[in-house]
Amino acid sequence: MSATGIGAPVRRKEDFRFITGKGQYTDDINRPGQTYAAFLRSPHAHATIKKIDLSAARASEGVLAILTGDDLAADKVGGLICGWMIHSKDGSPMKAGAHPALAQGKVRYVGDHIAVVVAETLAQARDAVEKIHVDYEVLAPVVALDQATKSGAPVIHDVAPNNQVYDWHLGDKAAADGAFAKAHHVTKIDLVNNRLIPNAMEPRAAIGDYDSGNDAFTLYTTSQNPHVARLVLSAFIGIAPEHKLRVIAPDVGGGFGSKIFIYAEETVCVWAAKKVGRPVKWTGDRTEAFLADAHGRDHVTHAEMALDEKGKILGLRVKTKANLGAYLSTFSSCVPTYLYAPLLSGQYNIPAIYVEVEGIYTNTAPVDAYRGAGRPEATFVIERIVEIAARELGQDPAEFRRKNFVTSFPHQTPVIMAYDTGDYGASLDKALELADYKNFQKRKKESAKNGLLRGIGFSAYIEACGIAPSAAVGSLGAGVGLWESAEVRVNPVGTVEVLTGSHSHGQGHETTFAQLVSDRLGISIDQVAIVHGDTDKVQFGMGTYGSRSGAVGMSAISKALDKVVAKAKKVAAYALEASEGDIEFKDGRFSVAGTDKSLAFGEVALQAYIAHKFSGQELEPGLKEGAFYDPTNFTFPSGVHICELEIDPDTGVTTIERWTAVDDFGNIINPMIVEGQVHGGIAQGVGQALYEGAHYDANGQLVTASYMDYCMPRADDLPSFVIDTTLTPCPSNPLGIKGCGEAGAIAAPPAVINAITDALGHEDIAMPASPQAVWRAAQKSVHKLAAE
Amino acid sequence: MYAFAYHRPGTVRQAQSALHKHEDSKLLAGGQTLIPTMKQRLASPSALIDLGHVAGLAGIEKKGRNIVIGAMTRHADVASSAVVQEHLPALADLAAHIGDPAVRHRGTIGGSLANNDPSADYPAAALALGATIITNKRKIAADDYFQGMFTTALEEGEIITKVSFPMPSKAAYAKFPNPASRYAMVGVFVAKKGSDVRVAVTGASNDGVFRAAPLEAALHTKFNAKSLEGVSVDHTSFISDIHGSADYRGNLVTVMAKRAVLKAQGK
């Protein structure tokens, strides 16, 4: 391993810029003549717009333009789209209601966009927003998921008369029913997967800029995938053809999925820039982020597991209602279907699975992918029901899992996925050891002496990452292919620029991608620059989400590097006057086998560009290669997390005492960055389990619209984590990488809830398990324990 | 934020006259509530009268059996004051746990008492310790000062200049923070002076800070956490929200009172 190559715990190159305030985020960018946009948002969850009176607002100081849905219609600007088609059981396509960037006749959630004011200053834009008078006819809202599809419920979109977007299923119903018919024991659960609000540190922002000389647009935006944004804005929304629209996603301060999607605000800014004739900037404030960023999760599920007399799992039936909010966000439809149901087999050998999912409209913010996207929801179902099944059968939860683990690979589940490799027993063994499971009862007694209830909870998760290959996702309804592109440009003195279609918004690509180059070309990472996030520089790419940048994005770079090395060998052969077959490349030097003749990588690069030693007829000058990489399968990271906690029954406060995580991420490029991803993921997962929960009242008002009420996990809520890994390299990409970005957020919630219910003597509890909720459950459980 | 005028008086008298002169004006102390409220366009005073440059409003001194703290004294200065730590450690401890470091370095004791947020910490200390609120016009006993959520005995144009705390024989504050905001969801300040025991509760009630008579009676008999076993306060007028219903807050009052007593006893 070289000092900066694969496997080295290199400090992040980008951090100096970030921690010294030199990052260039969208809001740091200012264009000459820039104006400011402010949006009028709906105060009602559900209303028809009878009339909009703009006269007072238009007369307000500094106002340059006020635009509404009528202006969008007049300019034939298309609506926002959902790019993944889901078909219902009966074969009918999902019912996607129109999603205009500014409301056309109706508003469907609090925060929905009605009009934009463009003014000389932000304060003037906000003043004018307050002077717009809208005459609403307020309609009854649909807020509760279980009420939404009942007959007589208010209709949100005319295309979906019962508010049902789709009624989808996966698996073999007859086989599953057969498994239950012969079951010795059936375990049943009802679960709610709570709605979360992403809360990236940087709120969304956009600057639209129009160059009338070239009739070309530039959009600066907080995007995880600028090329997809350009594609949608160009091909579907119709802002401009792709060669007339440049999308730049500069430094982006966190996304967690919420910045994948193409939203109303950036659409409006880029469109308005031409109408106003000046750049238009919008920076969301935190309240807007709470109201109108796509939320995550929000499932209600009933699940049943069939077991034989020895505790082997025979079958699983799952019925889920998924809240999709008021409109279908960009990838919302696939999250509770193809990103969810195929993961319900978990790490287990389950012969028969049948899953039914209803996608449902409500008068709430749109719901889409959020760190883990479908996989945390699946893991919560399977890891909760497995835990309860073990308890009902009186079996140790760790050993019950082990008994049911998949042990031979490849393993075809009944729900699409073909697990390529893994060793689930190995991670369980290591986790039990690190967590000192054998002495848990001793620690529980110690806690009891102090009046505290101690519990332990397991989560053996699996996820499907590196979302791809294109043919597979296409067959499941995706409107795009899911591959990645890369271009490696070697400069004449041997420094390297790598253009990637992945996008870094916290993941550290400038470091890890450079480590791959360092490893392959034998140069230091300081000689490598990673270029991303600009459609004028990088030809195309699918962006970063679903833990795909290592497995897919770096594999594309790896493929391009192979081509660079192959060509450099040809150049070196000319320069060293040897035959190409005799050239060896090792540790950054090209040498002629069996001689002391050699050239450094940089010297060969220079030879490629001066091209004195070879005729351009035989070999093209220059050293630059590109590659598109489409993998052969998803990747399947897996692992075991163990949470041990104490509950204070007097207050309901839960304190996590120990956290053990043993993950199999395949090969690891930078262990320090991977640890950071695991830490952050666990924090987010613990956040979902103990603290976070979006709450709408019966009128559809968001109660948790600020940090006064929406509780984020903080550093002092978490213990020091014990983290380790096991390794089965991924066979479906050249680097053997599985991905690590979402693991913690997927694994953590069931580990926490299993530990709480263990501490409480199996009394069930909903997420977030707030002090109040735990106190209430503890009251019941203390009475129960006292009675025993 | 809406536009407003800004005034910077040098004396309390000038501040009073500015307040009088500008209709809908507001005193600016630490600004830790007022400024965020203005930024969200939820408050629009015509003018701010900044007390930050009024001479003599900040400082801590021991006067006989009292600790006297100037209205513009920052929470961080109360927390780190050697005088407070020696003679009224419960108050230093309370100040050290208000908000976050930024809030503690800007927020002031006078601002907190004038605002009387139902979840603020200082009102509990002032009421339990039987403090005297000293203004430019008069002295007000804490028992008369707090008159419900965001309501005080302060009259138009009245400015807090000092707060005088009698030193107790034993005292402690135990706070249960709201998980999201970390304001007090229930904060209980217990103070014993001679045979007199006072227990003040913040965060719990729709009527703001209040004295918990049943807890005081139980502790008067014996100043011991065990005395509070089975003793509860009436929670009918308590706050109920997504973080805690009235009965949960009612439970927390007794639990936090017990913890405050243990803390006061150095346990």
HADDOCK unambig.tbl for C-alpha pairs under 7 A between the chains (distance, minus, plus):
assign (segid A and resid 650 and name CA) (segid B and resid 255 and name CA) 6.77 0.50 0.50
assign (segid A and resid 651 and name CA) (segid B and resid 252 and name CA) 6.54 0.50 0.50
assign (segid A and resid 707 and name CA) (segid B and resid 180 and name CA) 6.19 0.50 0.50
assign (segid A and resid 707 and name CA) (segid B and resid 181 and name CA) 6.27 0.50 0.50
assign (segid A and resid 708 and name CA) (segid B and resid 180 and name CA) 5.62 0.50 0.50
assign (segid A and resid 708 and name CA) (segid B and resid 181 and name CA) 4.40 0.50 0.50
assign (segid A and resid 709 and name CA) (segid B and resid 180 and name CA) 5.36 0.50 0.50
assign (segid A and resid 709 and name CA) (segid B and resid 181 and name CA) 6.49 0.50 0.50
assign (segid A and resid 710 and name CA) (segid B and resid 180 and name CA) 5.80 0.50 0.50
assign (segid A and resid 711 and name CA) (segid B and resid 179 and name CA) 6.25 0.50 0.50
assign (segid A and resid 711 and name CA) (segid B and resid 180 and name CA) 3.94 0.50 0.50
assign (segid A and resid 712 and name CA) (segid B and resid 180 and name CA) 6.77 0.50 0.50
assign (segid A and resid 772 and name CA) (segid B and resid 243 and name CA) 6.82 0.50 0.50
assign (segid A and resid 772 and name CA) (segid B and resid 244 and name CA) 5.86 0.50 0.50
assign (segid A and resid 772 and name CA) (segid B and resid 248 and name CA) 6.60 0.50 0.50
